[in-house]
Amino acid sequence: MIEHVDDPSAHLDTMERSARLVLVNLLAPEPDETALHHPLDVDGLMRRVSRMRLRGYEVVHGRSHLVLYESRPARGLERVASLARLARARRRAGR
């Protein structure tokens, strides 16, 4: 649950350097949850993930984004496939 860390981008950097596969839950916080969660730019983090080799993406309960990706950038057709997978999942979730 990356919304609990102070710097989600730096945390993802560390995860990507340490593992071949990264599984992360991005929870878009509600305005009244700031005592529990740091503000989280889910769309910005999804743009970052979309540059990687996306393996799985699902929106659960409307605001919890489960993302599985390889920690290396997608190139060419892999990038197109990652973007298509992301767009398809986001359409299904109504985002």
MARBA-3410 file (N, C-alpha, C, O; in Angstrom, 1 decimal):
95
0.9,-1.2,0.0,0.0,0.0,0.0,0.9,1.2,0.0,1.3,1.7,1.1 ~ 1.2,1.7,-1.2,2.3,2.7,-1.3,1.8,4.1,-0.8,2.7,5.0,-0.6 ~ 0.5,4.3,-0.6,0.1,5.6,-0.1,0.5,5.9,1.4,0.3,6.9,1.9 ~ 1.1,4.9,2.0,1.6,5.0,3.4,3.0,5.5,3.5,3.5,5.8,4.5 ~ 3.8,5.5,2.3,5.2,5.9,2.3,5.2,7.4,2.0,4.4,7.9,1.3
6.3,8.1,2.5,6.4,9.5,2.2,6.6,9.9,0.8,6.1,10.9,0.3 ~ 7.4,9.1,0.1,7.8,9.4,-1.3,7.6,8.1,-2.2,8.5,7.3,-2.3 ~ 6.4,8.0,-2.7,6.0,6.8,-3.5,7.0,6.6,-4.7,7.3,5.4,-5.0 ~ 7.4,7.6,-5.3,8.3,7.5,-6.5,9.6,6.9,-6.1,10.1,6.0,-6.7 ~ 10.2,7.4,-5.0,11.5,6.9,-4.5,11.3,5.4,-4.0,12.2,4.6,-4.2
10.2,5.1,-3.4,9.9,3.8,-3.0,9.9,2.8,-4.2,10.4,1.7,-4.1 ~ 9.2,3.2,-5.3,9.1,2.4,-6.5,10.5,2.2,-7.1,10.9,1.2,-7.6 ~ 11.3,3.3,-7.1,12.7,3.2,-7.6,13.4,2.1,-6.8,14.1,1.3,-7.5 ~ 13.3,2.1,-5.5,14.0,1.0,-4.7,13.5,-0.4,-5.1,14.2,-1.3,-5.2 ~ 12.2,-0.5,-5.2,11.6,-1.8,-5.5,12.0,-2.3,-6.9,12.4,-3.4,-7.0
12.1,-1.3,-7.8,12.5,-1.7,-9.2,14.0,-2.1,-9.3,14.3,-3.0,-10.1 ~ 14.8,-1.5,-8.5,16.2,-1.9,-8.4,16.4,-3.2,-7.7,17.4,-3.9,-8.0 ~ 15.5,-3.6,-6.8,15.7,-4.8,-6.0,15.0,-6.0,-6.6,15.4,-7.1,-6.2 ~ 14.1,-5.9,-7.5,13.3,-7.1,-7.9,13.0,-7.0,-9.4,12.9,-5.9,-10.0 ~ 12.9,-8.1,-10.0,12.5,-8.2,-11.4,11.0,-7.9,-11.6,10.7,-7.2,-12.6
10.2,-8.4,-10.7,8.8,-8.1,-10.7,8.4,-7.2,-9.6,8.8,-7.4,-8.4 ~ 7.5,-6.3,-9.8,7.0,-5.4,-8.8,5.5,-5.6,-8.7,4.8,-5.4,-9.7 ~ 5.0,-5.8,-7.5,3.5,-5.9,-7.3,3.2,-4.8,-6.3,3.7,-4.7,-5.2 ~ 2.3,-3.9,-6.7,2.0,-2.7,-5.8,0.5,-2.5,-5.8,-0.2,-2.7,-6.8 ~ 0.0,-2.0,-4.7,-1.3,-1.6,-4.5,-1.4,-0.1,-4.4,-0.8,0.5,-3.4
-2.0,0.6,-5.4,-2.1,2.1,-5.3,-3.5,2.4,-4.9,-4.4,2.2,-5.7 ~ -3.7,2.9,-3.7,-5.0,3.2,-3.2,-5.2,4.7,-3.3,-4.5,5.5,-2.7 ~ -6.2,5.1,-4.1,-6.5,6.5,-4.2,-7.2,6.9,-3.0,-8.4,6.5,-2.8 ~ -6.6,7.7,-2.1,-7.2,8.1,-0.8,-8.4,9.0,-1.0,-8.5,9.8,-2.0 ~ -9.3,8.9,-0.1,-10.5,9.8,0.0,-10.0,11.1,0.7,-9.0,11.0,1.5
-10.6,12.3,0.5,-10.2,13.5,1.1,-10.1,13.4,2.6,-9.2,14.1,3.2 ~ -11.0,12.7,3.3,-11.0,12.7,4.7,-10.0,11.6,5.3,-10.0,11.4,6.5 ~ -9.2,11.0,4.5,-8.3,10.0,4.9,-6.8,10.4,5.1,-5.9,9.6,5.2 ~ -6.6,11.7,5.1,-5.2,12.2,5.1,-4.5,11.9,6.3,-3.2,11.9,6.3 ~ -5.2,11.6,7.4,-4.4,11.2,8.6,-3.8,9.8,8.5,-2.8,9.5,9.1
-4.4,9.0,7.6,-3.9,7.6,7.4,-3.0,7.5,6.2,-2.1,6.7,6.1 ~ -3.3,8.3,5.1,-2.7,8.1,3.9,-2.1,9.4,3.4,-2.6,10.5,3.6 ~ -0.9,9.3,2.7,-0.4,10.5,2.0,-1.1,10.7,0.7,-1.6,9.8,0.2 ~ -1.2,11.9,0.3,-1.8,12.2,-1.1,-1.0,11.3,-2.1,0.2,11.2,-2.0 ~ -1.8,10.8,-3.0,-1.2,9.9,-4.0,-1.7,10.2,-5.4,-2.9,10.2,-5.6
-0.7,10.5,-6.3,-1.0,10.8,-7.7,-1.1,9.5,-8.5,-0.2,9.0,-9.1 ~ -2.3,8.8,-8.4,-2.5,7.5,-9.0,-2.3,7.6,-10.5,-1.6,6.8,-11.1 ~ -2.8,8.6,-11.1,-2.6,8.8,-12.6,-1.2,8.9,-13.0,-0.7,8.3,-14.0 ~ -0.4,9.7,-12.2,1.0,9.9,-12.5,1.8,8.6,-12.3,2.6,8.3,-13.1 ~ 1.4,7.9,-11.2,2.1,6.6,-11.0,1.7,5.6,-12.1,2.6,4.7,-12.5
0.5,5.6,-12.6,0.1,4.7,-13.7,0.8,5.1,-15.0,1.1,4.2,-15.8 ~ 1.1,6.4,-15.2,1.9,6.7,-16.4,3.3,6.2,-16.3,3.8,5.7,-17.3 ~ 3.8,6.2,-15.1,5.2,5.6,-14.9,5.2,4.2,-15.1,6.0,3.6,-15.9 ~ 4.2,3.5,-14.6,4.1,2.0,-14.7,3.8,1.7,-16.2,4.3,0.6,-16.7 ~ 3.1,2.5,-16.9,2.8,2.2,-18.3,4.0,2.2,-19.2,4.0,1.6,-20.3
5.1,2.7,-18.7,6.4,2.7,-19.5,7.1,1.4,-19.3,8.1,1.1,-20.0 ~ 6.6,0.6,-18.3,7.3,-0.6,-18.0,6.6,-1.8,-18.7,5.6,-1.6,-19.4 ~ 7.0,-3.0,-18.4,6.4,-4.2,-19.0,5.3,-4.6,-18.1,5.5,-5.4,-17.2 ~ 4.1,-4.1,-18.3,2.9,-4.3,-17.5,2.5,-5.8,-17.6,2.3,-6.2,-18.8 ~ 2.3,-6.5,-16.5,1.9,-7.9,-16.6,0.4,-8.1,-16.1,-0.2,-9.0,-16.5
0.0,-7.2,-15.2,-1.4,-7.3,-14.7,-1.8,-6.0,-14.1,-1.0,-5.2,-13.5 ~ -3.1,-5.7,-14.2,-3.6,-4.4,-13.7,-5.1,-4.7,-13.4,-5.8,-5.2,-14.3 ~ -5.6,-4.3,-12.2,-7.0,-4.5,-11.9,-7.3,-3.4,-10.9,-6.6,-3.1,-10.0 ~ -8.5,-2.9,-11.1,-9.1,-1.9,-10.1,-10.0,-2.7,-9.2,-11.0,-3.3,-9.7 ~ -9.8,-2.6,-7.9,-10.6,-3.3,-7.0,-11.4,-2.3,-6.1,-10.7,-1.4,-5.6
-12.6,-2.5,-5.9,-13.4,-1.6,-5.0,-13.4,-0.1,-5.5,-13.5,0.8,-4.7 ~ -13.2,0.1,-6.8,-13.3,1.4,-7.3,-12.1,2.3,-7.2,-11.9,3.3,-7.9 ~ -11.2,2.1,-6.2,-10.1,3.0,-6.0,-8.8,2.3,-5.6,-7.8,3.0,-5.4 ~ -8.8,1.0,-5.5,-7.6,0.3,-5.2,-7.0,-0.3,-6.5,-7.7,-1.2,-7.1 ~ -5.8,0.1,-6.9,-5.3,-0.3,-8.2,-4.1,-1.3,-7.9,-3.1,-1.0,-7.3
-4.4,-2.6,-8.3,-3.4,-3.6,-8.1,-2.6,-3.7,-9.4,-3.2,-4.0,-10.5 ~ -1.3,-3.5,-9.3,-0.4,-3.5,-10.5,0.7,-4.4,-10.4,1.4,-4.4,-9.4 ~ 0.9,-5.2,-11.4,2.1,-6.1,-11.5,2.9,-5.8,-12.8,2.3,-5.8,-13.9 ~ 4.2,-5.5,-12.6,5.0,-5.1,-13.8,6.4,-5.5,-13.6,6.9,-5.7,-12.5 ~ 7.1,-5.7,-14.7,8.5,-6.0,-14.7,9.2,-4.7,-14.5,8.8,-3.6,-14.9
10.4,-4.8,-13.8,11.1,-3.5,-13.5,12.0,-3.1,-14.6,13.0,-2.4,-14.3 ~ 11.7,-3.4,-15.8,12.5,-2.9,-16.9,11.6,-2.3,-17.9,10.5,-2.7,-18.1 ~ 12.0,-1.2,-18.6,11.2,-0.5,-19.5,10.7,-1.4,-20.7,11.5,-2.2,-21.2 ~ 9.5,-1.2,-21.1,9.0,-1.8,-22.3,9.4,-1.1,-23.5,9.6,0.1,-23.5 ~ 9.7,-1.8,-24.6,10.1,-1.2,-25.9,9.2,-1.7,-27.0,8.7,-2.8,-27.0
9.1,-0.8,-28.0,8.3,-1.2,-29.2,7.0,-1.8,-28.9,6.1,-1.2,-28.3 ~ 6.8,-3.0,-29.5,5.5,-3.7,-29.4,5.1,-4.0,-27.9,4.0,-4.0,-27.6 ~ 6.1,-4.2,-27.1,5.8,-4.5,-25.7,5.2,-3.3,-25.0,4.3,-3.4,-24.2 ~ 5.7,-2.1,-25.4,5.1,-0.8,-24.9,3.7,-0.7,-25.3,2.8,-0.3,-24.5 ~ 3.4,-0.9,-26.6,2.1,-0.9,-27.1,1.2,-1.8,-26.4,0.0,-1.5,-26.0
1.6,-3.1,-26.2,0.8,-4.1,-25.5,0.6,-3.6,-24.0,-0.5,-3.8,-23.5 ~ 1.6,-3.1,-23.4,1.4,-2.6,-22.0,0.3,-1.5,-21.9,-0.5,-1.5,-21.1 ~ 0.4,-0.5,-22.9,-0.5,0.6,-22.9,-1.9,0.1,-23.2,-2.9,0.5,-22.6 ~ -2.1,-0.9,-24.1,-3.4,-1.5,-24.4,-4.0,-2.2,-23.2,-5.1,-2.1,-23.0 ~ -3.1,-3.0,-22.5,-3.6,-3.7,-21.4,-4.1,-2.7,-20.3,-5.1,-3.0,-19.6
-3.4,-1.7,-20.1,-3.7,-0.7,-19.1,-5.0,0.0,-19.5,-5.9,0.2,-18.7 ~ -5.1,0.4,-20.8,-6.3,1.1,-21.2,-7.6,0.2,-21.1,-8.6,0.7,-20.7 ~ -7.4,-1.0,-21.5,-8.5,-2.0,-21.4,-9.0,-2.1,-19.9,-10.2,-2.1,-19.7 ~ -8.1,-2.3,-19.0,-8.4,-2.5,-17.6,-9.1,-1.2,-17.0,-10.0,-1.3,-16.3 ~ -8.6,-0.1,-17.4,-9.1,1.2,-16.9,-10.5,1.4,-17.5,-11.4,2.0,-16.8
-10.8,1.1,-18.7,-12.1,1.2,-19.3,-13.1,0.3,-18.5,-14.2,0.7,-18.2 ~ -12.7,-0.9,-18.2,-13.5,-1.9,-17.5,-13.9,-1.3,-16.1,-15.0,-1.5,-15.6 ~ -12.9,-0.6,-15.5,-13.1,0.0,-14.2,-13.8,1.3,-14.2,-14.2,1.9,-13.2 ~ -14.1,1.9,-15.4,-14.7,3.1,-15.5,-13.9,4.3,-15.2,-14.4,5.4,-14.8 ~ -12.5,4.2,-15.4,-11.6,5.3,-15.1,-11.1,5.9,-16.4,-10.3,6.9,-16.3
END
